[in-house]
Amino acid sequence: MGFDVHRFQGQVDEELICPICSNVLEDPLWAPNCEHTFCSSCIHHWLDRQHTCPVDRSLLSPGDLKPVPRILRNLLARLDICCDNATHGCTTVVKIDQLVQHVEECEFNPKKPVQCEQGCGLDIPKDKAKEHNCVRELHVVILSQKSNMAELQSSIDELKIMLNEQGRELQMIKDFMRALSVTNPTARAIGDEIEENELRRWVNSLTSARVTRWGGMISTPDAMLQAIIRRSISDSGCPPSALNQLMENAHEKKWPLGLSTLETRQLNRRLYDQYICRRIPGKQAVVVMYCENQHMRDDLLLEPGLILIFAHGVE
């Protein structure tokens, strides 16, 4: 449906009138064979019923329609039109190609979103402000949010299932590679490289950390604390092949000589500042990986790395 002719300033050329709705062309389309022009919505609605030109009855299908020539677009763009909200008090006249932007910003637009002044803070159409009920609308928002949360939870559950399946498949491949590596040195080298790359990707995904109080180190964490740290490391994506080794290295009984006793740790405390540490997500704990700390003395390192847990002092 085109623009009402009476909204325009001055005379409108007949070539710019849609022969179906008798209004000024809106989103015009051109039939090249017969050279007639129509509003997009008008001609599509017409062709839904019959495949002929509404002017001369020549054959016409939706696939025949083309954008109008540039000269016609330029003629339309020069037309001055009154705002859609003229009946609501707007006296602005704009070029037709600026109409959409003006209507969106027009202060007289009854559908322009305004913020509720009764306290809920929701954006509502201007013409609905008087009948707006904060409690009712907030209830609708809450129901919508609950529905969205349920959908998200469903998606998360599906992703977890997929990840578990992929994890099992990956573990099967690793097991196969290990079995193959027993008799095939090349396969052994490939398997070792895969595990090393996987471990490095995980390490690089962790944020860097700085320990400000080495004296806060917990050298003999109990089973519950170790279980919490283990869960956090696992959730961060640590390769299963390295997880058990790292957790074994979370207790002083497994630590290298440079960390093995309280007296040794007090003597070497300044050296620990040279460690490259990675934060275990959400915990006062760090991982010191062998692959990142080969600049340190041998008696301060373990493969594949050390887990150091603190009461405080991890940034």
C-alpha positions in Angstrom: 0.0 0.0 0.0 1.5 3.3 -1.1 1.6 6.8 0.5 -1.6 8.8 0.5 -1.3 11.5 -2.2 -2.6 14.2 0.1 0.4 13.9 2.4 2.7 15.4 -0.3 3.6 19.0 -0.9 2.8 20.1 -4.4 1.7 18.1 -7.4 2.8 14.4 -7.8 3.6 13.1 -11.3 1.3 10.4 -12.5 4.3 8.2 -13.2 4.8 8.0 -9.4 1.3 6.7 -8.7 0.6 3.0 -8.2 -2.1 1.8 -10.6 -3.4 -0.7 -8.0 -3.8 1.4 -4.8 -3.8 4.9 -6.5 -1.3 6.1 -4.0 2.3 7.3 -4.3 4.7 4.3 -4.9 6.1 2.7 -1.8 9.0 0.2 -2.2 8.3 0.2 -6.0 8.9 -2.7 -8.3 9.0 -2.6 -12.1 7.7 -5.1 -14.7 10.2 -4.8 -17.5 8.1 -6.4 -20.2 5.2 -4.0 -20.0 7.1 -1.2 -18.2 4.5 -0.7 -15.4 5.4 0.1 -11.9 3.7 -0.9 -8.6 4.1 -0.8 -4.9 5.8 -3.9 -3.8 3.1 -5.1 -1.4 0.3 -4.2 -3.9 1.8 -6.2 -6.8 2.7 -9.2 -4.7 -0.8 -9.3 -3.3 -2.2 -9.1 -6.8 0.1 -11.9 -8.1 -1.0 -14.2 -5.3 -4.3 -14.4 -7.1 -3.4 -14.2 -10.8 -0.2 -14.0 -12.9 -1.1 -11.1 -15.1 -0.3 -7.4 -15.2 -3.2 -5.4 -13.5 -2.9 -2.7 -16.2 -2.7 -4.5 -19.5 -3.3 -8.2 -18.5 0.0 -9.4 -20.0 1.6 -12.4 -18.4 3.5 -11.5 -15.2 5.0 -13.6 -12.4 6.8 -12.6 -9.2 10.1 -13.6 -10.8 9.7 -11.1 -13.6 9.7 -8.1 -11.2 12.8 -5.9 -10.9 13.9 -2.8 -8.9 12.8 0.4 -10.6 15.3 2.4 -12.7 17.4 4.9 -10.9 15.7 7.9 -12.5 12.4 6.8 -10.9 14.0 6.3 -7.6 15.5 9.8 -7.8 12.1 11.4 -8.6 10.6 9.7 -5.6 13.4 10.8 -3.3 12.8 14.5 -4.2 9.2 14.3 -3.0 8.3 16.2 0.3 6.0 14.2 2.6 4.2 15.0 5.8 5.1 12.9 8.9 3.1 9.8 9.7 2.2 11.5 13.0 0.6 14.6 11.5 -2.7 13.6 13.0 -1.0 13.6 16.4 0.4 17.1 16.0 3.7 16.8 14.1 4.0 19.5 11.4 7.4 18.2 10.0 7.8 17.8 6.2 10.7 15.6 5.1 12.1 14.0 1.9 10.4 10.6 1.4 13.7 8.7 1.8 14.1 10.3 5.3 10.7 9.5 6.5 11.5 6.2 8.3 14.3 7.7 10.4 12.2 10.7 11.3 9.2 8.7 12.4 11.4 6.6 14.7 12.6 9.7 16.4 9.4 11.8 16.2 8.3 13.2 19.5 4.6 12.8 18.4 5.0 9.1 17.5 2.5 7.3 19.8 4.5 4.1 19.5 7.8 5.7 20.5 9.3 3.8 23.5 9.4 5.8 26.8 10.5 4.7 30.2 7.9 4.0 32.8 7.9 6.7 35.5 6.0 4.6 38.1 9.1 2.7 39.2 9.5 -0.5 37.1 11.8 1.2 34.5 10.4 -0.7 31.6 10.3 0.8 28.1 6.7 1.1 26.9 4.9 2.6 23.9 4.0 6.2 24.6 0.3 5.6 23.9 0.2 2.8 26.4 1.7 4.7 29.3 -1.7 5.5 31.0 -2.9 1.9 31.0 0.5 0.5 31.9 0.5 -1.7 35.1 4.0 -2.2 36.5 3.1 -5.4 38.5 1.4 -7.1 35.5 4.2 -6.2 33.1 7.0 -7.2 35.5 5.2 -10.5 36.0 5.2 -11.0 32.2 8.9 -10.2 32.1 9.6 -12.7 34.9 7.7 -15.5 33.1 9.6 -14.7 29.9 12.9 -14.8 31.8 12.0 -18.1 33.4 11.2 -19.6 30.0 14.5 -18.3 28.6 16.4 -19.8 31.5 14.7 -23.1 31.0 15.6 -23.1 27.4 19.2 -22.2 28.2 19.4 -24.9 30.8 18.1 -27.4 28.3 20.8 -26.2 25.8 23.5 -26.5 28.5 22.4 -30.0 29.3 22.5 -31.0 25.6 26.0 -29.5 25.3 27.2 -31.4 28.4 26.0 -34.6 26.9 27.8 -33.8 23.6 31.0 -32.9 25.4 30.8 -36.1 27.4 30.4 -38.1 24.3 33.2 -36.3 22.6 35.4 -36.8 25.7 34.7 -40.5 25.6 35.5 -40.7 21.9 38.7 -38.7 22.5 39.7 -41.0 25.3 39.1 -44.0 23.0 41.4 -42.5 20.4 44.1 -41.8 23.1 43.8 -45.4 24.4 44.2 -46.7 20.9 47.2 -44.5 20.3 48.8 -45.7 23.6 48.1 -49.3 22.6 49.6 -48.7 19.2 52.6 -46.9 20.6 53.7 -50.1 22.4 54.9 -51.6 19.1 55.1 -48.6 16.9 57.7 -45.8 17.8 56.1 -43.4 15.3 52.7 -43.8 16.8 54.2 -43.3 20.2 55.8 -40.0 19.1 52.5 -38.8 17.6 50.6 -39.7 20.8 53.1 -37.9 23.0 52.9 -34.8 20.7 49.0 -34.8 20.9 49.1 -35.0 24.7 51.7 -32.2 24.9 49.8 -29.9 22.6 46.6 -30.6 24.5 48.3 -29.8 27.8 49.8 -26.5 26.4 46.4 -25.4 25.1 45.0 -25.9 28.6 47.8 -24.0 30.3 47.5 -21.1 27.9 43.8 -20.9 28.6 44.5 -20.1 32.3 45.1 -16.6 33.5 48.5 -15.6 34.8 48.7 -15.3 38.6 51.0 -13.6 41.2 51.6 -15.0 44.7 52.0 -12.2 47.2 52.3 -14.3 50.3 54.3 -17.5 49.9 54.0 -18.0 53.7 50.3 -18.7 53.2 51.1 -22.0 51.3 49.1 -25.0 52.4 51.6 -27.8 52.1 49.3 -30.7 53.4 45.8 -30.1 52.0 43.2 -32.5 53.3 41.1 -34.7 51.0 38.2 -32.3 50.9 40.3 -29.4 49.8 42.1 -31.5 47.2 38.7 -32.7 45.9 37.6 -29.0 45.5 40.8 -28.1 43.7 40.6 -31.2 41.5 37.0 -30.3 40.4 38.0 -26.7 39.5 41.0 -27.9 37.5 38.9 -30.5 35.7 36.1 -28.0 34.9 38.8 -25.7 33.5 39.5 -28.3 30.8 42.6 -29.9 32.1 43.5 -33.1 30.1 42.6 -36.2 32.1 46.0 -37.7 31.4 47.6 -34.8 33.3 45.0 -34.3 36.0 45.9 -37.2 38.2 49.6 -36.4 38.0 49.0 -32.8 38.9 46.9 -33.7 41.9 49.5 -36.0 43.2 51.9 -33.0 43.1 49.6 -31.0 45.3 51.0 -32.3 48.6 54.5 -31.7 50.1 55.2 -35.4 50.2 55.5 -35.3 46.4 57.2 -31.9 46.1 60.8 -31.6 44.9 63.6 -31.0 47.4 63.4 -27.2 47.0 59.9 -27.3 48.4 59.8 -30.4 50.6 60.2 -28.9 54.1 59.1 -25.8 55.9 62.8 -24.9 56.5 63.6 -25.3 52.8 60.6 -23.2 51.8 61.7 -20.4 54.1 65.2 -20.4 52.6 64.0 -20.5 49.0 61.0 -18.1 49.3 62.7 -15.4 47.2 63.3 -17.9 44.4 59.6 -18.7 44.2 58.9 -15.2 42.9 60.5 -16.3 39.6 57.9 -19.0 39.1 55.5 -18.5 36.1 52.1 -19.3 37.8 48.7 -19.9 36.4 45.5 -19.3 38.4 43.3 -22.2 39.1 39.9 -20.6 38.3 38.0 -19.3 41.4 40.5 -20.7 43.9 43.4 -19.4 46.0 45.7 -21.9 44.2 48.1 -21.9 41.3 49.6 -24.4 38.9 53.4 -24.1 38.2 53.9 -26.0 34.9 57.2 -27.6 34.0 56.9 -26.5 30.4 56.7 -22.8 31.4 59.3 -22.9 34.2 62.4 -24.5 32.8 64.4 -21.4 33.8 64.0 -22.6 37.4 66.4 -25.0 39.3 65.6 -28.7 38.9 65.0 -29.0 42.6 62.1 -26.5 42.3 60.2 -28.4 39.5 58.2 -31.5 38.8 56.6 -32.9 35.6 54.1 -32.1 34.4 53.7 -29.4 37.1 53.0 -28.4 40.7 49.7 -27.5 42.4 50.3 -24.9 45.1 47.3 -24.1 47.4 47.2 -21.0 49.6 45.1 -19.6 52.4 45.4 -16.2 50.9 47.8 -14.1 48.7 47.0 -15.2 45.1 46.2 -12.4 42.7 
